[in-house]
Amino acid sequence: MPPRSIVHLDADAFFAAVEQVAMRLLNGASFSWISLKKSSIQLPKCNLSTITMGKDSSIEWTDHTFNPWWGCSKVSPGCVNCYAETWARRVGAAVWGKDADRRMFGEKHWGEPVKWNAAAASEKKRKRVFCASMADVFEERHELNPQRKKLWLLIEFTPWLDWLMLTKRPQNISHMIPWKNDWPENVWLGTTVEDQQRANERLPDLLGHPSKRRFLSCEPLLGAVDLSPWIKERPKSLHQIDWVIAGGESGAKARPMFPGWARQLRDQCNAAGIPFHFKQWGHWSPVQAKKATLSSLVKQFWDDVSGEQVYMEAKGKKEAGRHLDGVTWDELPQVA
């Protein structure tokens, strides 16, 4: 994919930022500029022998994760048992809540995706980057605007990386992104949909954007979600859903995801030709009724989609696994 024009920064500002974010940060990587133009830029040639890859993400649907900062505030039921907040507290970072400061990062941190991009270009194999696992890029805080501008620059500078930007605040996208109707080829825009109310609220905002890919993270799935209004009955003003990720909540305080909820999403995606990824059952997984004995670890629930009683056992994420009806669902959308 060819480099894109940077239309919201002049050449001097762009190269000044690139030098700060990339050239000085690659631990000795040598660069030679190929071209310097007012309206466009080509990627620098890198000495790959001096570049080392960042650690691959343990998240099943991405290759890497990148956080422009740490910290967020809770906006919906999916945030109640936030894993990122738990992790931040574990390492002593008081960055959660609307009044807390956000933790910023230095130049070396911002240079990592440039390394990943160079390695991907060398391998001629695109890589996916989840942004952000410890923050929400579209959180409404003015002090984050410089970091966002830096991120948009970095995204355009790394065309071999597909940036998966996931948010619970899609209503803020339109006044924060610089691209409007001319999105980079490597941006996948996503929103969290944990229940039907959040689908109704967030999908019109997400699907209104002409990004190259639009995806849903139905994790933690806390209720049945019917996507038919945005599949069969989608208004012409909205773009299509390109990918759906589903999964249950993990952790000791996790709320169970019922089998009917996951199956409904899978079946709707299969019928519409939308790639479906089942990430995990989470802390709770279904148990066959004939094998179930109610206890502190096995509880009975009414599955409102399947219309039957179901038994769920608190096994923990690892033991619960990620098979849905005996199948591992690892589907991905085609690369843009």
C-alpha contacts under 8 A as a table, 3 or more apart, distances in Angstrom:
res1	aa1	res2	aa2	distance
1	M	159	P	6.76
1	M	160	W	7.67
1	M	185	E	7.98
2	P	159	P	7.76
3	P	40	S	7.47
3	P	41	I	6.54
3	P	42	Q	5.78
3	P	43	L	7.15
3	P	156	E	7.60
3	P	157	F	7.65
3	P	159	P	6.86
4	R	40	S	6.44
4	R	41	I	7.26
4	R	156	E	6.89
4	R	184	P	7.38
5	S	39	S	5.65
5	S	40	S	4.40
5	S	41	I	6.83
6	I	9	L	6.03
6	I	10	D	7.61
6	I	14	F	7.99
6	I	39	S	6.57
6	I	40	S	6.27
6	I	41	I	7.96
6	I	156	E	7.72
7	V	10	D	7.40
7	V	39	S	7.15
8	H	178	P	7.06
9	L	13	A	6.12
9	L	14	F	5.88
10	D	13	A	5.49
10	D	14	F	6.11
10	D	38	K	7.01
10	D	39	S	7.83
11	A	14	F	5.03
11	A	15	F	6.12
11	A	37	K	7.24
11	A	38	K	5.32
11	A	39	S	7.16
12	D	15	F	5.39
12	D	16	A	6.09
13	A	16	A	5.14
13	A	17	A	6.19
14	F	17	A	5.23
14	F	18	V	6.14
14	F	153	L	7.77
15	F	18	V	4.86
15	F	19	E	5.99
16	A	19	E	5.27
16	A	20	Q	6.44
17	A	20	Q	5.15
17	A	21	V	5.99
17	A	150	K	7.73
18	V	21	V	5.05
18	V	22	A	5.45
18	V	23	M	6.85
19	E	22	A	5.41
19	E	23	M	4.75
19	E	24	R	6.34
20	Q	23	M	6.48
20	Q	24	R	6.15
20	Q	25	L	7.43
20	Q	107	E	7.02
21	V	24	R	7.16
21	V	25	L	6.56
21	V	107	E	5.85
21	V	108	K	7.82
21	V	110	W	5.88
21	V	111	G	5.59
22	A	25	L	5.18
22	A	26	L	6.36
22	A	107	E	8.00
22	A	110	W	7.54
22	A	111	G	5.09
22	A	114	V	6.56
23	M	26	L	6.23
23	M	29	A	7.65
23	M	31	F	7.29
24	R	27	N	7.30
24	R	28	G	7.80
25	L	28	G	7.82
25	L	107	E	6.24
25	L	108	K	5.14
25	L	110	W	7.98
25	L	111	G	5.39
26	L	29	A	5.28
26	L	51	I	6.99
26	L	108	K	7.40
26	L	111	G	6.30
26	L	112	E	7.68
26	L	115	K	7.13
27	N	50	T	7.35
27	N	51	I	7.65
28	G	50	T	6.51
29	A	46	C	6.40
29	A	47	N	5.66
29	A	48	L	7.35
29	A	50	T	5.36
29	A	51	I	6.47
30	S	45	K	7.95
30	S	46	C	5.84
30	S	47	N	5.50
31	F	44	P	5.90
31	F	45	K	5.60
31	F	46	C	5.35
31	F	47	N	7.14
32	S	44	P	5.88
32	S	45	K	5.73
32	S	46	C	7.54
33	W	36	L	7.38
33	W	42	Q	7.83
33	W	43	L	7.63
33	W	44	P	5.21
33	W	45	K	6.98
34	I	42	Q	6.43
34	I	43	L	7.44
34	I	44	P	6.34
34	I	45	K	7.45
35	S	41	I	6.39
35	S	42	Q	6.05
36	L	40	S	7.46
36	L	41	I	6.13
36	L	42	Q	7.79
37	K	40	S	5.43
37	K	41	I	6.27
43	L	157	F	7.09
46	C	118	A	7.10
47	N	50	T	6.05
47	N	51	I	7.28
48	L	51	I	5.10
48	L	118	A	7.40
48	L	119	A	7.31
51	I	115	K	6.16
51	I	119	A	7.81
52	T	115	K	6.86
53	M	112	E	7.83
53	M	115	K	6.29
53	M	116	W	5.79
53	M	119	A	7.15
54	G	64	H	7.73
54	G	112	E	6.60
54	G	115	K	7.76
54	G	116	W	6.90
55	K	64	H	7.27
56	D	63	D	5.58
56	D	64	H	5.16
56	D	65	T	7.89
57	S	60	E	7.77
57	S	62	T	6.65
57	S	63	D	5.47
57	S	64	H	4.70
57	S	65	T	6.06
59	I	62	T	5.91
59	I	63	D	7.67
60	E	63	D	7.95
60	E	279	K	6.78
61	W	277	H	7.83
61	W	279	K	7.74
61	W	330	D	7.79
62	T	65	T	7.40
62	T	127	K	7.85
62	T	128	R	5.23
62	T	129	V	6.00
62	T	130	F	6.15
63	D	127	K	6.00
63	D	128	R	5.16
63	D	129	V	6.00
63	D	130	F	7.79
64	H	127	K	7.70
64	H	128	R	6.37
64	H	129	V	4.72
64	H	130	F	6.24
65	T	129	V	5.21
65	T	130	F	4.58
65	T	131	C	6.02
65	T	132	A	6.73
65	T	133	S	6.75
66	F	113	P	7.73
66	F	129	V	6.62
66	F	130	F	6.21
66	F	131	C	5.21
66	F	132	A	5.81
66	F	133	S	7.28
67	N	70	W	6.63
67	N	131	C	5.92
67	N	132	A	4.87
67	N	133	S	6.50
67	N	134	M	6.26
67	N	135	A	6.75
68	P	104	M	7.17
68	P	105	F	7.12
68	P	110	W	7.58
68	P	131	C	7.96
68	P	132	A	7.36
68	P	135	A	7.95
68	P	137	V	7.82
68	P	147	Q	6.63
68	P	148	R	7.75
68	P	151	L	7.03
69	W	102	R	6.57
69	W	103	R	5.53
69	W	104	M	4.83
69	W	105	F	6.39
69	W	134	M	7.46
69	W	135	A	6.55
69	W	147	Q	7.88
70	W	95	V	6.69
70	W	102	R	5.70
70	W	103	R	4.97
70	W	104	M	6.76
70	W	134	M	5.24
70	W	135	A	5.32
71	G	85	E	7.61
71	G	95	V	4.57
71	G	96	W	5.18
71	G	97	G	7.70
71	G	101	D	7.58
71	G	102	R	5.14
71	G	103	R	6.65
71	G	134	M	6.19
71	G	135	A	5.12
71	G	136	D	7.90
72	C	95	V	6.92
72	C	96	W	5.24
72	C	97	G	6.08
72	C	98	K	7.23
72	C	102	R	7.65
72	C	134	M	7.60
72	C	135	A	5.31
72	C	136	D	6.38
72	C	139	E	7.30
73	S	96	W	5.67
73	S	97	G	4.32
73	S	98	K	5.44
74	K	79	C	5.41
74	K	80	V	7.24
74	K	97	G	6.97
75	V	79	C	6.64
75	V	168	K	7.58
76	S	79	C	5.66
76	S	80	V	7.44
77	P	80	V	5.52
77	P	194	E	7.72
78	G	81	N	7.28
78	G	82	C	7.45
78	G	194	E	6.01
78	G	219	E	7.69
78	G	220	P	6.11
78	G	221	L	7.98
78	G	222	L	7.50
79	C	82	C	4.95
81	N	86	T	7.96
81	N	253	K	7.14
81	N	254	A	7.21
82	C	85	E	5.42
82	C	86	T	6.48
83	Y	86	T	5.06
83	Y	87	W	6.14
84	A	87	W	5.06
84	A	88	A	6.07
84	A	133	S	6.99
84	A	134	M	5.30
84	A	135	A	7.94
85	E	88	A	5.09
85	E	89	R	6.20
85	E	95	V	7.99
85	E	96	W	6.34
85	E	134	M	7.73
86	T	89	R	5.29
86	T	90	R	6.19
87	W	90	R	4.97
87	W	91	V	6.52
88	A	91	V	5.40
88	A	92	G	6.26
88	A	93	A	5.01
88	A	94	A	7.01
88	A	95	V	7.27
89	R	92	G	4.87
89	R	93	A	5.40
89	R	94	A	6.35
90	R	93	A	7.57
93	A	103	R	7.79
94	A	100	A	6.79
94	A	101	D	7.54
95	V	100	A	5.21
95	V	101	D	5.49
95	V	102	R	5.25
95	V	103	R	6.58
96	W	99	D	7.97
96	W	100	A	5.79
96	W	101	D	7.81
96	W	102	R	7.86
97	G	100	A	5.40
105	F	109	H	6.24
105	F	110	W	7.44
106	G	109	H	5.67
106	G	110	W	6.71
107	E	110	W	5.12
107	E	111	G	6.23
108	K	111	G	5.09
108	K	112	E	6.75
109	H	112	E	5.65
110	W	113	P	6.84
111	G	114	V	5.41
111	G	115	K	6.83
112	E	115	K	5.23
112	E	116	W	6.48
113	P	116	W	4.84
113	P	117	N	6.01
113	P	154	L	7.95
113	P	158	T	7.28
114	V	117	N	5.07
114	V	118	A	6.25
114	V	154	L	7.92
114	V	157	F	7.74
114	V	158	T	6.32
115	K	118	A	5.16
115	K	119	A	6.26
116	W	119	A	5.21
116	W	120	A	6.10
116	W	127	K	7.97
116	W	161	L	7.67
117	N	120	A	5.07
117	N	121	A	6.07
117	N	127	K	7.89
117	N	158	T	5.47
117	N	159	P	7.20
117	N	160	W	5.36
117	N	161	L	5.88
118	A	121	A	5.10
118	A	122	S	6.19
118	A	160	W	7.84
119	A	122	S	5.02
119	A	123	E	6.21
120	A	123	E	5.07
120	A	124	K	5.72
120	A	125	K	5.23
120	A	126	R	5.68
120	A	127	K	6.50
120	A	160	W	6.08
120	A	161	L	7.54
121	A	124	K	4.78
121	A	125	K	6.59
121	A	126	R	7.44
121	A	160	W	6.02
122	S	125	K	7.89
125	K	160	W	7.63
126	R	160	W	5.22
126	R	161	L	5.81
126	R	162	D	7.06
127	K	160	W	6.72
127	K	161	L	5.02
127	K	162	D	6.10
128	R	161	L	5.71
128	R	162	D	4.71
128	R	163	W	6.06
128	R	164	L	6.84
129	V	161	L	6.56
129	V	162	D	6.02
129	V	163	W	4.91
129	V	164	L	5.76
130	F	133	S	6.85
130	F	163	W	6.22
130	F	164	L	4.78
130	F	165	M	6.29
130	F	166	L	7.51
131	C	137	V	7.44
131	C	163	W	6.71
131	C	164	L	5.80
131	C	165	M	4.88
131	C	166	L	6.49
132	A	135	A	5.36
132	A	136	D	6.11
132	A	137	V	6.67
132	A	165	M	6.65
132	A	166	L	6.78
133	S	136	D	7.82
136	D	139	E	5.47
136	D	166	L	7.33
136	D	167	T	5.64
136	D	168	K	7.28
136	D	169	R	7.84
137	V	148	R	7.21
137	V	165	M	7.46
137	V	166	L	7.85
137	V	167	T	6.85
138	F	167	T	6.58
138	F	169	R	6.10
138	F	170	P	7.34
138	F	172	N	6.00
138	F	173	I	6.36
138	F	176	M	7.21
139	E	169	R	6.82
139	E	172	N	7.64
140	E	172	N	7.36
141	R	144	L	5.65
141	R	145	N	7.35
142	H	145	N	5.47
143	E	146	P	6.98
144	L	147	Q	5.28
144	L	148	R	6.25
145	N	148	R	5.00
145	N	149	K	6.26
146	P	149	K	5.17
146	P	150	K	6.25
147	Q	150	K	5.00
147	Q	151	L	6.17
148	R	151	L	4.89
148	R	152	W	6.26
149	K	152	W	5.19
149	K	153	L	6.35
150	K	153	L	5.19
150	K	154	L	6.22
151	L	154	L	4.94
151	L	155	I	6.13
152	W	155	I	5.16
152	W	156	E	6.44
152	W	177	I	7.71
152	W	178	P	7.65
153	L	156	E	5.33
153	L	157	F	6.19
154	L	157	F	4.93
154	L	158	T	6.30
155	I	158	T	5.37
155	I	159	P	7.08
155	I	161	L	7.89
155	I	163	W	7.14
155	I	186	N	7.67
155	I	187	V	7.87
156	E	159	P	6.22
156	E	184	P	6.84
158	T	161	L	5.74
159	P	162	D	7.34
159	P	185	E	7.67
159	P	186	N	6.14
160	W	186	N	7.52
161	L	186	N	6.41
162	D	186	N	4.45
162	D	187	V	5.82
162	D	188	W	6.82
163	W	186	N	5.97
163	W	187	V	4.94
163	W	188	W	5.84
164	L	187	V	6.36
164	L	188	W	4.75
164	L	189	L	6.05
164	L	190	G	6.97
165	M	187	V	7.34
165	M	188	W	6.19
165	M	189	L	5.14
165	M	190	G	5.87
166	L	189	L	6.31
166	L	190	G	4.49
166	L	191	T	5.19
166	L	192	T	7.01
166	L	217	S	7.88
167	T	170	P	6.14
167	T	190	G	6.29
167	T	191	T	4.79
167	T	192	T	6.32
168	K	191	T	5.59
168	K	192	T	5.48
168	K	202	R	7.78
169	R	172	N	5.87
169	R	173	I	7.49
169	R	191	T	7.57
169	R	202	R	7.65
170	P	173	I	5.32
170	P	191	T	6.64
170	P	202	R	6.21
170	P	205	D	5.60
170	P	206	L	5.67
171	Q	174	S	7.13
171	Q	202	R	7.28
171	Q	205	D	5.57
171	Q	206	L	7.73
172	N	175	H	5.96
172	N	176	M	6.44
173	I	176	M	5.30
173	I	177	I	6.00
174	S	177	I	6.03
174	S	180	K	7.10
177	I	180	K	6.90
179	W	182	D	5.18
179	W	183	W	5.16
179	W	184	P	7.66
180	K	183	W	6.74
180	K	209	H	7.82
181	N	209	H	7.66
181	N	210	P	6.29
182	D	210	P	7.83
183	W	187	V	7.23
183	W	210	P	7.06
183	W	211	S	5.56
183	W	212	K	7.12
184	P	187	V	5.97
184	P	211	S	7.59
184	P	212	K	7.57
185	E	211	S	7.82
185	E	212	K	5.90
185	E	336	A	6.33
186	N	212	K	7.19
186	N	336	A	7.15
187	V	211	S	6.42
187	V	212	K	6.27
187	V	213	R	6.92
188	W	211	S	6.46
188	W	212	K	6.13
188	W	213	R	4.53
188	W	214	R	5.67
188	W	215	F	7.18
189	L	206	L	7.45
189	L	211	S	6.49
189	L	212	K	7.99
189	L	213	R	6.16
189	L	214	R	4.84
189	L	215	F	6.28
190	G	206	L	7.01
190	G	214	R	5.46
190	G	215	F	4.50
190	G	216	L	5.40
190	G	217	S	7.07
191	T	202	R	7.15
191	T	203	L	7.67
191	T	206	L	6.84
191	T	215	F	6.77
191	T	216	L	5.29
191	T	217	S	6.16
192	T	198	R	7.84
192	T	216	L	5.88
192	T	217	S	4.67
192	T	218	C	5.85
192	T	219	E	6.93
193	V	196	Q	7.47
193	V	198	R	5.41
193	V	199	A	5.33
193	V	202	R	7.56
193	V	216	L	6.44
193	V	217	S	5.94
193	V	218	C	4.74
193	V	219	E	7.05
193	V	221	L	7.52
194	E	198	R	6.43
194	E	199	A	7.57
194	E	217	S	7.78
194	E	218	C	5.08
194	E	219	E	5.82
194	E	220	P	5.73
194	E	221	L	4.61
194	E	222	L	5.41
194	E	223	G	6.73
194	E	225	V	7.84
195	D	198	R	5.52
195	D	199	A	6.37
195	D	218	C	7.73
195	D	221	L	6.48
195	D	222	L	5.68
195	D	223	G	4.76
195	D	224	A	6.08
195	D	225	V	5.58
196	Q	199	A	4.93
196	Q	200	N	6.17
196	Q	223	G	6.93
196	Q	224	A	6.47
196	Q	225	V	4.83
196	Q	226	D	6.88
197	Q	200	N	5.14
197	Q	201	E	6.21
198	R	201	E	5.00
198	R	202	R	5.75
198	R	203	L	7.93
199	A	202	R	5.40
199	A	203	L	5.49
199	A	225	V	7.25
199	A	227	L	7.92
200	N	203	L	6.14
200	N	204	P	7.34
201	E	204	P	6.91
201	E	205	D	7.73
202	R	205	D	5.43
202	R	206	L	6.26
203	L	206	L	4.98
203	L	207	L	5.79
203	L	230	W	7.91
204	P	207	L	5.39
204	P	208	G	6.05
204	P	238	L	7.06
205	D	208	G	5.47
205	D	209	H	7.51
206	L	209	H	6.09
206	L	214	R	7.34
207	L	210	P	7.61
207	L	214	R	6.96
207	L	238	L	5.14
207	L	239	H	4.98
207	L	240	Q	6.66
207	L	241	I	7.27
208	G	237	S	6.87
208	G	238	L	4.91
208	G	239	H	6.15
209	H	238	L	7.70
209	H	239	H	7.11
210	P	239	H	6.83
211	S	214	R	6.70
212	K	336	A	6.30
213	R	241	I	7.80
213	R	242	D	5.90
213	R	243	W	7.98
213	R	336	A	7.39
214	R	240	Q	7.33
214	R	241	I	5.56
214	R	242	D	5.36
214	R	243	W	6.80
215	F	241	I	5.96
215	F	242	D	5.61
215	F	243	W	4.63
215	F	244	V	5.70
215	F	245	I	7.70
216	L	241	I	7.67
216	L	243	W	6.42
216	L	244	V	4.85
216	L	245	I	6.03
217	S	244	V	6.18
217	S	245	I	4.77
217	S	246	A	6.08
218	C	221	L	5.21
218	C	244	V	7.22
218	C	245	I	5.77
218	C	246	A	4.56
218	C	247	G	6.41
219	E	222	L	7.82
219	E	245	I	7.30
219	E	246	A	5.42
219	E	247	G	4.78
219	E	248	G	5.91
219	E	249	E	6.83
220	P	246	A	7.59
220	P	247	G	5.78
220	P	248	G	4.86
220	P	249	E	4.71
220	P	257	M	7.84
221	L	224	A	7.73
221	L	246	A	6.78
221	L	247	G	6.01
221	L	248	G	5.49
221	L	249	E	7.13
221	L	257	M	5.92
221	L	261	W	7.80
222	L	248	G	7.74
222	L	255	R	7.12
222	L	256	P	7.30
222	L	257	M	6.05
223	G	257	M	7.32
223	G	261	W	6.68
224	A	260	G	7.75
224	A	261	W	4.81
224	A	264	Q	7.82
224	A	304	D	7.72
224	A	305	V	6.93
225	V	261	W	6.91
225	V	264	Q	7.74
225	V	265	L	7.11
226	D	229	P	7.55
226	D	264	Q	7.52
226	D	265	L	7.32
227	L	230	W	5.60
227	L	231	I	6.26
227	L	265	L	7.55
227	L	268	Q	7.26
228	S	231	I	4.81
228	S	232	K	5.29
228	S	233	E	6.47
228	S	234	R	7.94
228	S	268	Q	7.52
229	P	232	K	6.11
229	P	233	E	4.79
229	P	234	R	5.66
230	W	233	E	5.82
230	W	234	R	4.27
230	W	235	P	7.53
230	W	240	Q	7.38
230	W	241	I	7.59
231	I	234	R	5.41
231	I	240	Q	7.25
231	I	241	I	7.54
231	I	272	A	7.13
234	R	238	L	6.70
234	R	240	Q	7.82
235	P	238	L	5.63
236	K	239	H	7.47
241	I	244	V	7.69
241	I	274	I	7.21
242	D	274	I	5.90
242	D	275	P	6.96
242	D	333	P	6.34
243	W	274	I	5.73
243	W	275	P	5.07
243	W	276	F	6.16
243	W	277	H	7.91
243	W	332	L	6.82
243	W	333	P	6.07
244	V	269	C	7.54
244	V	274	I	7.24
244	V	275	P	6.45
244	V	276	F	5.08
244	V	277	H	6.26
245	I	276	F	6.05
245	I	277	H	4.70
245	I	278	F	5.96
245	I	279	K	6.71
246	A	262	A	6.86
246	A	265	L	7.82
246	A	276	F	7.80
246	A	277	H	6.29
246	A	278	F	5.03
246	A	279	K	5.93
246	A	280	Q	7.57
247	G	257	M	7.71
247	G	262	A	7.67
247	G	278	F	5.93
247	G	279	K	5.05
247	G	280	Q	4.82
247	G	281	W	5.73
247	G	282	G	6.83
248	G	255	R	7.85
248	G	256	P	6.63
248	G	257	M	5.24
248	G	280	Q	5.96
248	G	281	W	4.70
248	G	282	G	4.49
248	G	283	H	7.30
248	G	284	W	7.58
249	E	254	A	5.25
249	E	255	R	6.19
249	E	256	P	6.87
249	E	257	M	7.38
249	E	281	W	7.31
249	E	282	G	4.80
249	E	283	H	6.26
249	E	284	W	7.93
250	S	253	K	7.78
250	S	254	A	5.37
250	S	282	G	4.38
250	S	283	H	4.56
250	S	284	W	7.83
250	S	316	G	7.04
250	S	317	K	5.93
251	G	254	A	5.25
251	G	282	G	7.67
251	G	283	H	5.99
251	G	316	G	7.21
251	G	317	K	7.70
252	A	283	H	7.10
252	A	316	G	7.87
254	A	282	G	7.79
254	A	283	H	6.18
254	A	284	W	7.69
255	R	283	H	7.95
255	R	284	W	7.68
256	P	282	G	7.82
256	P	283	H	7.29
256	P	284	W	5.38
256	P	285	S	7.59
256	P	312	M	7.39
257	M	261	W	7.01
257	M	262	A	7.57
257	M	281	W	7.11
257	M	284	W	7.19
257	M	285	S	7.79
258	F	261	W	5.58
258	F	262	A	6.97
258	F	286	P	7.60
258	F	303	D	6.07
258	F	310	V	7.63
258	F	312	M	7.96
259	P	262	A	5.37
259	P	263	R	6.15
259	P	286	P	7.03
259	P	303	D	7.51
260	G	263	R	5.08
260	G	264	Q	5.98
260	G	303	D	6.31
260	G	304	D	7.43
260	G	305	V	5.06
260	G	306	S	5.13
261	W	264	Q	5.32
261	W	265	L	6.63
261	W	303	D	7.98
261	W	305	V	6.34
262	A	265	L	5.40
262	A	266	R	6.28
262	A	324	L	7.99
263	R	266	R	4.97
263	R	267	D	5.94
263	R	324	L	7.85
264	Q	267	D	5.19
264	Q	268	Q	6.09
264	Q	305	V	7.58
265	L	268	Q	5.21
265	L	269	C	6.07
266	R	269	C	5.20
266	R	270	N	6.09
266	R	276	F	6.31
267	D	270	N	5.08
267	D	271	A	6.09
268	Q	271	A	5.22
268	Q	272	A	6.23
269	C	272	A	5.16
269	C	273	G	5.86
269	C	274	I	4.66
269	C	275	P	6.54
269	C	276	F	6.28
270	N	273	G	5.13
270	N	274	I	6.13
270	N	275	P	7.33
270	N	276	F	7.52
271	A	274	I	7.79
274	I	333	P	7.80
275	P	331	E	5.04
275	P	332	L	5.48
275	P	333	P	5.83
276	F	329	W	6.46
276	F	330	D	6.88
276	F	331	E	5.22
276	F	332	L	7.02
277	H	329	W	4.99
277	H	330	D	4.75
277	H	331	E	5.28
277	H	332	L	7.15
278	F	322	R	6.59
278	F	323	H	7.62
278	F	324	L	7.27
278	F	328	T	7.07
278	F	329	W	5.17
278	F	330	D	6.64
279	K	322	R	6.00
279	K	329	W	7.81
279	K	330	D	7.94
280	Q	317	K	7.23
280	Q	320	A	7.68
280	Q	321	G	6.00
280	Q	322	R	4.19
280	Q	323	H	7.49
281	W	284	W	6.25
281	W	285	S	5.65
281	W	317	K	6.79
281	W	320	A	5.99
281	W	321	G	6.25
281	W	322	R	5.73
281	W	323	H	7.95
282	G	285	S	7.11
282	G	316	G	6.54
282	G	317	K	4.49
282	G	318	K	7.93
282	G	320	A	6.57
282	G	321	G	7.60
283	H	314	A	5.59
283	H	315	K	5.79
283	H	316	G	4.11
283	H	317	K	4.74
283	H	320	A	6.80
284	W	312	M	5.89
284	W	313	E	5.30
284	W	314	A	4.48
284	W	315	K	5.92
284	W	316	G	6.59
284	W	317	K	7.49
284	W	320	A	6.74
285	S	312	M	5.31
285	S	313	E	5.46
285	S	314	A	6.74
285	S	315	K	6.98
285	S	320	A	5.53
286	P	310	V	7.07
286	P	311	Y	5.69
286	P	312	M	4.40
286	P	313	E	6.18
287	V	291	K	6.87
287	V	292	A	6.17
287	V	310	V	7.64
287	V	311	Y	5.36
287	V	312	M	5.66
287	V	313	E	6.42
288	Q	291	K	5.41
288	Q	292	A	6.19
288	Q	310	V	7.98
288	Q	311	Y	6.92
289	A	292	A	5.04
289	A	310	V	7.13
289	A	311	Y	6.36
292	A	298	V	7.15
292	A	311	Y	6.69
293	T	298	V	6.69
294	L	297	L	7.50
294	L	298	V	5.03
294	L	299	K	5.70
294	L	300	Q	7.35
295	S	298	V	5.01
295	S	299	K	6.69
296	S	299	K	7.24
297	L	313	E	5.44
297	L	314	A	5.08
297	L	315	K	7.68
298	V	311	Y	6.59
298	V	312	M	5.58
298	V	313	E	4.31
298	V	314	A	6.45
299	K	311	Y	5.64
299	K	312	M	5.49
299	K	313	E	6.51
300	Q	309	Q	6.65
300	Q	310	V	5.72
300	Q	311	Y	4.57
300	Q	312	M	6.42
301	F	309	Q	5.61
301	F	310	V	5.34
301	F	311	Y	6.31
301	F	312	M	7.55
302	W	307	G	7.16
302	W	308	E	5.87
302	W	309	Q	4.57
302	W	310	V	6.12
303	D	306	S	5.65
303	D	307	G	5.61
303	D	308	E	5.56
303	D	309	Q	5.99
303	D	310	V	6.32
304	D	307	G	5.06
304	D	308	E	7.20
315	K	318	K	7.89
315	K	319	E	5.87
315	K	320	A	5.72
316	G	319	E	5.81
316	G	320	A	6.01
317	K	320	A	5.20
317	K	321	G	6.29
318	K	321	G	5.46
322	R	328	T	6.46
323	H	326	G	5.19
323	H	327	V	5.04
323	H	328	T	4.88
323	H	329	W	7.41
324	L	327	V	5.28
324	L	328	T	6.50
324	L	329	W	7.50
